[in-house]
Amino acid sequence: MAKLEKLYEHILMRRSDSNVPPELLQVRTYLEERMRTHLRKRHKVRDRKTGYIRFPRQDLYEKYGLYKVPATAGWDVAHALR
């Protein structure tokens, strides 16, 4: 239980630094990489560099329909500050 509390406290401290939790950025990076790996195997592209060239980030979202994890929070300012 102490480990969970420490982890929760760590996440809250990080969230106060910016609107974007770093965990969401990690999830976004992971999903992009997994999608590229899948496409490389499907299209028999052996080289990772070639995969980045053939399947750029923009194509992953527009052409292949990958859901874009938000990079910013959905709010502008806290309600108490208005």
C-alpha positions, -999 to +999 in steps of 0.1 A: +000+000+000+029+024+007+042+018-028+009+027-043+007+059-023+042+068-033+035+062-069+002+083-067+021+111-050+048+110-077+022+112-105+004+141-088+037+160-084+045+155-121+010+166-132+015+199-114+045+207-137+025+206-169-009+198-183+003+166-199+010+135-178+042+119-190+024+086-189+002+097-218+032+106-239+047+072-232+014+055-242+013+076-275+049+067-283+043+030-275+012+029-298+030+045-327+059+021-324+036-010-322+016+002-352+048+007-372+060-028-362+027-043-373+028-025-406+065-034-412+057-071-407+025-069-428+044-052-457+076-073-452+098-043-445+128-056-427+146-024-417+133-002-389+146+030-406+127+021-438+096+016-416+100+052-403+103+064-439+074+044-453+051+049-424+056+084-410+037+096-379+012+116-399+002+086-420-004+065-389-031+089-378-046+100-411-043+070-433-044+041-409-067+056-383-046+054-352-063+072-323-043+102-312-038+103-275-042+140-264-010+158-258-027+186-238-053+187-211-089+193-222-092+224-200-076+259-202-075+270-166-088+256-133-123+267-124-111+283-092-088+307-111-115+321-133 
